[in-house]
Amino acid sequence: MGTIKAICGVALALALICVAVLVSHDWDPKSGIDPLYVILALVAGSFIFPAPRMLLREVLSRMSKLSFGGVEVTLQVVDAVAAAEILPLGSEEDDDGSRELRIVGEDWRKDPRGAVALLQRKLDHRLRWIEREIYATKIPSNSKTLERLRAGGLIKPFEERIAVTLEGISSGALARSLEGRSERQEAAVRFVERADRVVNQFRLIAFDARVRRELELRGLKILDIRSQPSGRWPDFYAYDPADEHGAKRPFRVVVRMATVKDSELIDRARSRLRRNPRETPLEALAQHIVVYPQGSRATPDEDAEFPALRYEEFLARIDAYMT
């Protein structure tokens, strides 16, 4: 009985399509067949036969994507590439924002396959570091790490999308996209440039988001400092909104990816804070604090005015502040 009803339903759908064609089609022989009718026929046929169903799925898939040189970039990724422009240029290992490309060289187009392979290796290294630092585990799947970061709000959708696309991209197809002059060539160039910036800062992006999240979970409010130079990773203020009488001094938090033993990032941040004591009206009230990763090998000097604390020490300091 169910089979008969299904056949009747499909027959009715086909009849309706035929009526629509008879009513709306321009029967001028020169006009050809409207592709919409083909898609409608596939829709009806897909209810009965597997071949039209597979073809329909492929048609719809290709309609939702842009293709350049064999590398399929979804509309979401195109938007992501544009959105990545908002990222600061600051590097993990220095505060010099004069050089846009941090991982691949300025002449990367001479060897695009090598450039993509280098970006993929760097992304893999950073994701493994994040897994150890933030989750204290070793998951061999980068896709699972990216999923966790996105679900926890530690990376933005466009950052995740660029990373996922980079992992699956074909270096050969990308190289072919760079031949000649075309829109796909421009898309390929922009993709590599944005991927370079996102991958370079991936650890810092996730670590900064983690610090902010933990502050907010403890009841502090985050106040971003506007008009900071694009060449450095931005500081921010954190304060207790329940402190109506101003008895607690707000923090100026400086997040730095000081991971190697001889890193100069913390010293540079301290020097900059000393040089710019009146950058905002809150500076007169703020207490400064530098936070860097728990698993870092850096050993900064003690400084009462600008203390530098590993992540867990930093959280203990915040917990004491909130009691």
N, C-alpha and C positions, 0 to 999 in steps of 0.2 A: 504493500500500500504506500509505504514511504517513497519507494522508487518511482511509482506512478506519479505521485505528487511532485517529485523533483523534476521528472521529465516534462510535466505540464508547466511547471514554473519556468523552465528553460525555454520551452516553446513560446510561452507568453512573452518572455524577454526578447526573443528573436523577432517576434511579431511586432512588438513595440518599436524595435530598432528599424525594421523595414518601413513601418509607418512614418517614423521620423525622417528616414532617408527620402521617401516619396514626397513628403511635404516640404522639406527644407533644401534638398539638393538642387543645385543649378545644373540642369541637364544639357548644358552646352558642351558638346564633345571636347572642346578645347580646354575646358576648366579642369578636367581630371577628377580624381576621387579625393575627397577630403580625408586626410589622415585620421580624423576623429572617428570616422566610420570604421576604419580598420581596427582602432583601439576598442571600440564598442563591440565589434565582432569577436575580438580576442577575449574580452570580458565574458561574453556569453559562452564562447567555446570553452573557456577555462573551467566552467562548472562541470563539463563532461569529460574532456580529453586532457591528458597530462601535457602534451606537447604545446598547445596554445597557452597553457598555464605557465609553463617555463618561459616561453617567448614573451608573454606579457610581463612577467617579473623582470626580465632583462631590459625590456623597453622602459619600464617605469624607473628602474635603477639608473639607466643611462640618462633619462630625462632629468634626474636630480643631481647630476654631476657635471663638472667641467673636466675636460681632458687635455693635458699638454704633453705631447711626446710620449704617450703611454703611461704617464704618471697621473692618476686620477686624483683630483683635488676637489673635495666637496665644497659646496657654497659656504658651509660652516668654516672650512679652513681658510678660504679666501677672506672671510670676515676676520678670522683669527689673525691672519698676517697683518691686516691693517690695525687691529687692536693692539698688537705687540709693540706698536710704535710708542705707546704710553710708558713703556718700561724705561727706567733710568739707565744711562749708559755706564754707570759705575761698575767696576770690575770687582770680583771677589778678592783679588790679591793686591789691588792698589786703588787709589782714588783718582786716577788719571782718566778722564772721560774724553780725551782728545782722539782716541782711535775707536772707530765704530766696530770693526770686526775684531773680536778677541780670540777666537779659536782658529778659524781659517784665515789665511793670509789675504791681503788685498788683491793678489793675483790668482785667487782660487779658481777662476774660470779657465785657466790653462790646464787644470787637472780637476774637473768637477767630480770625477769618481773618487779621487783621493780625498777631496773636501768633504763629501758626504760620509765616507768611511770614517774620517776623523771625527766628525760631529756625532756619528753613531757610537763610536768608542767612548767619547767624552760623556755622552748622555748615559750610557751604561754605567760608567764609573760613578757618576753623580747619583744615580738612582740607588746604587748599592750602598753608597755612603749614607744617603737619606734613610735607607732601611735600617742600617746599623744605629745611626744617631737618634732618629726619631722613634723608631719602633723596636729597637734592640733585638732585631731578628735578622735572619739571612734568607730572604725569599728569592729564589732564582729567576722568578718571572717579573720582568719589568712592567708588564701590563698590570699585574696585581698591585705593584707599588703605586703606579699611577692612579689606579682605581681608589686605593686607600687615601692617597693625597687629595684627590678630588672630593671623595665622600667626606673627608674631614675638613674641607674648606681651606686646605693649605696651598692649593694652586687653583688658578682660575680655569674656566672651561677652555679658553683659547690656548693657554699654556699646555694643558693636557693634550689638546687636539694636535698642536704642532709637534709635541713629543711622540704621539702615537703615529702620526704621518711620517715623521723622520725615521722611526723604527721600521716601517714597512715600505719605504720609498726605494725605487730602483735607481741606482746610480747611473746605469747605462741609459735609461730613459731620460733622466734628468740631463745628462750630457747631450743627448740628441735635441732636447728642448732648447739648448743654448745656441744651436746652429741657426744662422740667419737672423732676421729681425722679425719678430712677431709678438703677439700678445702672450703666447705661451712662454716665450723667452723671458719677457718681463716678469711673468708670474714665477718662473723658476728662480730668477735672480732674487726677487723679493723674498721668496720662501727661504732660500739659503741664508740671506742676511738676517731675517727674523729668527730663524732657527738658531743661528749663531748666538744671538743675544739671549734668547730664552735658555738654551743649554748652558751657556756661560754662567748665568745667574740662577740656575735651577736650585742649587743648594741654599743660596741666600734667600730666594723667594720663599721656599718652604720653611726655612728656619725663622725668618722674620714673621711669617704668618703664625707659626707655632707660638712664638713669644707673645704676640698680640692676643691670640686666642686665650692663652693661660692668664694673661692680665685681666681680660674681660671676664673670664670664669671666676676670678677672685673679686669681682665687683668694681674694678677700676674702669675708667672711661679713657678712650684713646683720643688724643687731639693731634691731628696731623699738622705739620709745620709747612705752610705754603711758601712758594717761591724759593725753594732750595735749589742749588745748582744741579743741573742734570748730570753732571759728572761724578756725583757721589750718591751712595745709597742713603735715602732720607732718614733722619732721626724723627722721633715723635715724642710727644708728652703723654704721660699717664698720670691720672689723678683720681682721688677718691671723691665721688660726687656726694657722698654722705657727710663730707667734712664741710659743713656750712659756714663755720667760723674761720676757716683757713688755718687751722692749727697744724695741719700736715703739709709739708712742702711737696709739690708735684715732682715727678721724675722727668728728666729728659733722657730718654732711652736711646742708646746708640748700639744698633745691632751690627756686629762685624763678623765676617767669616774668617776669623784668624785661626787657621788650622795647623799651619806648619810652625816648627820651633822658632824660626827666625823671622816670623811675620812682623811687619812694621805697621800693620793696620791700626792696632790699638794706640801706639805712640802717635801716629798721624792724627787720629781722631782727637786725642787729648790736646795736641798742639793746636789743632783747628778750633777747639772749644775755647782755648785760652786766647786765641787771636780775635775771636768774635764773641765777646762777652755780652753784647747787647743786640744779638740777632733778632730777638723778639721781646716784647714787654714782660713775658714770663721768666726770662732768664735770671732776673734779680731774685726770684723766689725758688727757682728749680734746683734740685739736686741732681747731679749728672751721674749716669751709671752706664758702663759699657758691658754688654752681654755677648759671650761668644760660645761656640759649641762645647758640649760636655766632653766629647771625645777628642778635643783639640790637644795638640802637643805644644801649643804656645805657652810661654811663661812670662807674662807681662810683669813689669815692676809694680811694687805696691804704690798706690797713690790715693791718699785719703780724699782729695778733692774730686778726682775722677776715677773711682774704683772700677776695675775690670773683673767681672765674675763669670765663671762657667755657668752654664744653664741652670743646674740644680742649686748652686749657691745663690744665684740670682733669684730663683723662686723662693728660697728660704728667706732672703732679705725682704721680698715682697710680702710674704706671709707675716713676718714680724711687723712690717709697716701697717698691715691691715688689722692687727689685733689691738 
